[in-house]
Structure formats: structure tokens, C-alpha cells
């Protein structure tokens, strides 16, 4: 235990020394207009790729939104108490440069409802329906994101009055549960195809890296994104954090002219259409592909088209990448992917995946009761 503690302390200290200094005071609110990364895939390949622990990775998507209203501290607490390997979560950045844990760049009134304005006569009120990047942290934190059950997930537990948490609050929750082994897979929700709808990738990377470095959990964190340009920037900013490249076929644009906005300046056709070769070029540690289309479909559906195939898994693992498909909620598709040998699965229903792992005699993640 002492050796482990020393190793983790050294890793965190090294990360802080390698990181670029962050100016004191409030985070910047300047939104750069560039949509290209400040580094290139070629510049990142010289850095060693930090490893991800070689155990099956049961990830609770947005805390396990099939069980609890998504992205709330209650959802993450439920996942900790159930027993998962990783808390999967998303961040957006507010107009005043603060992070909030939420998936949607535009506030969905069916998930978060208005309460009161931050001040009488606020011209931006009501806030629901607006983009996070156009609202201040104080405005966003007035929203009640725990009182409405999603119709697609009728068994969700509610958490009335829940506010969008911050990364710091999620890390604090893990400490309260003494969940020293829990992992965090943090997605920077840059909208590469519509950059005007989110904060710029530079700001996402700066804010996420700062909070991760301050948390004491740096060795437990991976950063994922569909925007590979953000991953390239994170690799330059904090090379101790393993990167996870999210993708789906629509974002790769194989065989199409020009470069997809999602690939950070890469053209997938320069890699013979292989996402494995493309993400290895900038030092990703894992590939996280959609399981198949439609995304809410199952392998038992007649129109289902798998994207995470035996060939993709074999190619990725041969290249040293872990494969963690998203978002898989039915047991037949989970079983199929386990048979393919994937390294983890992201799911809205971590309880279902735990049951399946138990049935197969696989080691279950530790639970962290309060």
C-alpha cells in the first residue's frame, strides 16, 4: 500500500511539473476563434503513452442514467455504491470559464427546468433552451436537473433540486466514499462541427487539466472526446493522462473529400480508412467506438449494423489500444461484445452489465458505500 501511495504521489507531482502554469484568478472568458489544434499528431507521438489498468472496464454512462437522473451527484453516488470501474461523465464550459458536468451543450428543458433568475429582470431568463457557453456559472446553477424523469428511462430515481455539479464536486464525492480506486472518464464536449455552440477546445482542455491536476486523482483519470483536436491538445498540456478517442462512422467520413472536422486536422483516408491507425498517430491509449447503428438498437434487431466488429477489436488490440464501445444497454449486445473480447463497455445500466459479468464468472468492480 505504501509503495502504491508513493507511486501515485510521484505521478501527480510529475503531472503538475509537466503542466503549463495556470494564471491566478478567475478562468479566462476569452473564446479563441481557431478550430485547429495548437499541436499536431506528429508532435505528440514522441511522448510516451500512459497506460490504462488492464482490467475489464465497466463504465457508468453519465453516472448510470438508466438508474438515476443523469450527471447528478446522486447518479455518481449510486454508481459508486453499486460497484463500477469508471464514472463516465461530460463537461461543458460556461461563459465565465467554469466547468459543469452535463452532456448537453444546449440546456434541455425536459432534463433541467428553470427555478428563479440570478437577479430580478435578468434578460437571459429563462435559461433552459440556451447554450451553456452563453450563460454564467451562477445562471446555470439555478437550474433544477433532478426533478424530471426521462421517458426512455422510466426507472430513473429522481434527485429533486439537483444542480449541475462541477468536476471538483465529483472528485469530492469520490473522496467522501473513500473510493480511491474508482476511475473517471471525462469527456470534453467540444462540438467540432458547430464550434460556435460550445466553448473552444483550448478552454475545455485548460479547465479540465487544471481541475484534474488539483484533484489528487490524476492517475485515475482518462480524457475522452469525439473532437480529436482536443485530445491532441490535452496530450501536449498533460501527457500523463491517457486519451480515449470516441468515434462513430458518420464522424470519420471515410471515402469523402476533405477532412472531417472531428479528427483534429487528420484525413481518415490518409490512414486507409482505419480509425485505429489514425488515433495511434497522436498517441491515444484507447478507442471508444459506437457499438453499432442505430445507436439505441441491439444486435437482435433486423436493421442493426455493427460498427464494433471482431476485425476492429483485433486490429485495435494488436496496435496496443484498449477497446471500450458505447453505449450498450441490452444484454444480447453486451454478450456479443464480451465474446469479441472488448476491454470494457459504457452503459446506462451498470447493474445489467454487473449481472452479466457475474454470470460469466468475471471479476466484479469494487463497491464503495458511503
Secondary structure, DSSP 4 states (H G I P E B T S, - for coil): -HHHHHHHHHHHHHHHHHSPP--SSSPP-------S-SS-HHHHTTSPPPP--SS-EEEEETTTTTTBSTTSHHHHHHHHHH--SEEEEEEEE-TTS-EEE-S-SB--TTT-B----SSTT-TT-S-TTSBGGGS-HHHHTT-B-SS---TT-TTPBP-TTPPPP-HHHHHHHHHHTT-TT-EEEEEE---GGGGGGS--HHHHHHHHHHHHHHHT-GGGEEEEES-HHHHHHHHHH-TTSEEEEEE-HHHH-TT-SS--GGGTT--GGGGTT-HHHHHHTTT-SEEEEB-EESTT--TTSTT-EESS-HHHHHHHHHTT-EEEEB---SHHHHHHHHHHT-SEEEES-HHHHHHHHHHTTPPPPPP---
